[in-house]
Protein backbone atom coordinates (compact mmCIF):
# COMPACT_ATOMS: atom_id res chain seq x y z
CA UNK A 1 0.00 0.00 0.00
CA UNK A 2 1.55 3.32 -1.10
CA UNK A 3 1.89 6.08 1.48
CA UNK A 4 -0.09 9.25 0.92
CA UNK A 5 2.48 11.74 -0.50
CA UNK A 6 0.86 14.65 1.38
CA UNK A 7 -0.65 13.44 4.64
CA UNK A 8 -3.00 16.22 5.64
CA UNK A 9 -2.82 15.59 9.41
CA UNK A 10 1.00 15.82 9.41
CA UNK A 11 0.97 18.97 7.30
CA UNK A 12 -1.55 20.54 9.67
CA UNK A 13 0.44 19.51 12.75
CA UNK A 14 3.70 20.85 11.28
CA UNK A 15 2.16 24.13 10.16
CA UNK A 16 0.60 24.76 13.56
CA UNK A 17 3.75 23.79 15.52
CA UNK A 18 6.64 24.90 13.29
CA UNK A 19 7.21 28.29 14.93
CA UNK A 20 7.05 26.77 18.43
CA UNK A 21 9.43 23.97 17.40
CA UNK A 22 11.85 26.48 15.88
CA UNK A 23 11.80 28.59 19.06
CA UNK A 24 12.38 25.44 21.15
CA UNK A 25 15.37 24.49 19.01
CA UNK A 26 16.78 28.05 18.90
CA UNK A 27 16.76 28.27 22.70
CA UNK A 28 18.88 25.13 22.83
CA UNK A 29 21.30 25.45 19.90
CA UNK A 30 21.04 29.07 18.78
CA UNK A 31 19.70 30.63 15.60
CA UNK A 32 22.37 29.17 13.28
CA UNK A 33 21.65 25.46 13.74
CA UNK A 34 17.95 25.59 14.68
CA UNK A 35 16.51 25.78 11.13
CA UNK A 36 18.54 22.73 10.08
CA UNK A 37 17.36 20.83 13.12
CA UNK A 38 13.77 21.82 12.38
CA UNK A 39 14.23 20.39 8.89
CA UNK A 40 15.61 17.17 10.35
CA UNK A 41 12.67 17.03 12.74
CA UNK A 42 10.26 17.35 9.83
CA UNK A 43 12.03 14.60 7.88
CA UNK A 44 11.82 12.23 10.85
CA UNK A 45 8.14 13.11 11.35
CA UNK A 46 7.51 12.40 7.66
CA UNK A 47 9.20 8.99 7.95
CA UNK A 48 7.20 8.14 11.07
CA UNK A 49 3.88 9.62 9.88
CA UNK A 50 2.03 6.40 10.68
CA UNK A 51 2.74 7.05 14.39
CA UNK A 52 1.18 10.55 14.30
CA UNK A 53 -1.48 10.86 17.01
CA UNK A 54 -4.90 11.95 15.79
CA UNK A 55 -5.53 14.46 18.58
CA UNK A 56 -3.93 17.89 17.78
CA UNK A 57 -2.27 18.44 21.19
CA UNK A 58 -0.91 14.87 21.21
CA UNK A 59 0.42 15.43 17.68
CA UNK A 60 2.13 18.63 18.87
CA UNK A 61 3.77 16.79 21.78
CA UNK A 62 4.77 13.98 19.40
CA UNK A 63 6.55 16.57 17.21
CA UNK A 64 8.30 18.02 20.27
CA UNK A 65 9.44 14.51 21.17
CA UNK A 66 10.92 14.11 17.71
CA UNK A 67 12.59 17.53 18.01
CA UNK A 68 14.09 16.47 21.34
CA UNK A 69 15.49 13.31 19.73
CA UNK A 70 16.93 15.44 16.94
CA UNK A 71 18.60 17.67 19.53
CA UNK A 72 20.09 14.68 21.32
CA UNK A 73 21.48 13.32 18.03
CA UNK A 74 22.90 16.75 17.23
CA UNK A 75 24.59 16.96 20.64
CA UNK A 76 26.06 13.45 20.26
CA UNK A 77 27.39 14.38 16.83
CA UNK A 78 28.96 17.56 18.16
CA UNK A 79 30.63 15.66 21.00
CA UNK A 80 32.04 13.16 18.48
CA UNK A 81 33.33 15.98 16.26
CA UNK A 82 34.95 17.72 19.23
CA UNK A 83 36.55 14.47 20.39
CA UNK A 84 37.85 13.82 16.87
CA UNK A 85 39.22 17.36 16.63
CA UNK A 86 40.96 16.91 20.00
CA UNK A 87 42.49 13.61 18.86
CA UNK A 88 43.66 15.18 15.60
CA UNK A 89 45.19 18.16 17.41
CA UNK A 90 47.02 15.80 19.75
CA UNK A 91 48.30 13.67 16.86
CA UNK A 92 49.47 16.72 14.95
CA UNK A 93 51.17 18.11 18.03
CA UNK A 94 52.92 14.78 18.68
CA UNK A 95 53.96 14.17 15.08
CA UNK A 96 55.01 17.72 14.29
CA UNK A 97 58.71 18.10 14.64
CA UNK A 98 59.61 21.73 14.67
CA UNK A 99 62.81 22.38 12.75
CA UNK A 100 65.49 24.48 14.40
CA UNK A 101 64.83 28.19 14.05
CA UNK A 102 67.29 28.75 11.20
CA UNK A 103 67.17 25.31 9.53
CA UNK A 104 66.06 25.64 5.93
CA UNK A 105 65.16 29.31 6.10
CA UNK A 106 67.18 29.97 2.96
CA UNK A 107 65.26 27.32 1.06
CA UNK A 108 61.88 28.45 2.45
CA UNK A 109 62.66 32.04 1.51
CA UNK A 110 63.66 30.96 -2.00
CA UNK A 111 60.42 29.01 -2.38
CA UNK A 112 58.44 32.01 -1.12
CA UNK A 113 60.01 34.13 -3.87
CA UNK A 114 58.78 31.79 -6.62
CA UNK A 115 55.58 32.53 -8.51
CA UNK A 116 52.69 31.37 -6.30
CA UNK A 117 51.70 28.44 -8.55
CA UNK A 118 55.30 27.21 -8.75
CA UNK A 119 55.79 27.58 -4.99
CA UNK A 120 52.62 25.62 -4.25
CA UNK A 121 53.68 22.83 -6.60
CA UNK A 122 57.09 22.59 -4.92
CA UNK A 123 55.49 22.54 -1.47
CA UNK A 124 53.01 19.84 -2.45
CA UNK A 125 55.70 17.61 -3.94
CA UNK A 126 58.49 18.14 -1.43
CA UNK A 127 56.77 19.10 1.81
CA UNK A 128 53.50 17.20 1.54
CA UNK A 129 55.18 14.26 -0.27
CA UNK A 130 52.59 14.10 -3.05
CA UNK A 131 53.57 12.57 -6.33
CA UNK A 132 53.84 14.95 -9.25
CA UNK A 133 50.69 13.41 -10.75
CA UNK A 134 48.76 13.79 -7.47
CA UNK A 135 49.93 17.38 -7.03
CA UNK A 136 48.86 18.15 -10.60
CA UNK A 137 45.44 16.64 -9.95
CA UNK A 138 45.05 18.65 -6.73
CA UNK A 139 45.97 21.85 -8.57
CA UNK A 140 43.68 21.00 -11.47
CA UNK A 141 46.39 20.99 -14.12
CA UNK A 142 47.65 18.29 -16.50
CA UNK A 143 50.59 16.22 -15.26
CA UNK A 144 52.68 17.38 -18.23
CA UNK A 145 52.12 21.00 -17.20
CA UNK A 146 53.09 20.15 -13.64
CA UNK A 147 56.29 18.47 -14.87
CA UNK A 148 57.28 21.58 -16.83
CA UNK A 149 56.45 23.89 -13.92
CA UNK A 150 58.34 21.69 -11.47
CA UNK A 151 61.40 21.73 -13.72
CA UNK A 152 61.18 25.52 -14.02
CA UNK A 153 60.80 25.84 -10.24
CA UNK A 154 63.87 23.66 -9.62
CA UNK A 155 65.92 25.76 -12.03
CA UNK A 156 64.82 28.98 -10.33
CA UNK A 157 65.57 27.52 -6.91
CA UNK A 158 69.03 26.39 -8.01
CA UNK A 159 69.75 29.90 -9.29
CA UNK A 160 68.35 31.51 -6.14
CA UNK A 161 70.40 29.22 -3.91
CA UNK A 162 73.49 29.48 -6.16
CA UNK A 163 73.72 25.74 -6.42
CA UNK A 164 75.70 23.93 -9.07
CA UNK A 165 73.55 22.19 -11.63
CA UNK A 166 74.33 18.48 -11.32
CA UNK A 167 75.91 16.88 -14.35
CA UNK A 168 73.77 14.31 -16.17
Secondary structure, DSSP 8 states (H G I E B T S, - for coil): ----TT-HHHHHHHHHHHHHHHHHHHHHH-HHHHHHHHHHHHHHHHHTGGG--SSHHHHHHHHHHHHHHHHHHHHHHHHHHHHHHHHHHHHHHHH-----TTTTHHHHHHHHTS-HHHHHHHIIIIIS---HHHHHHHHTS-HHHHHHHHHHHHHHHHHHTT------
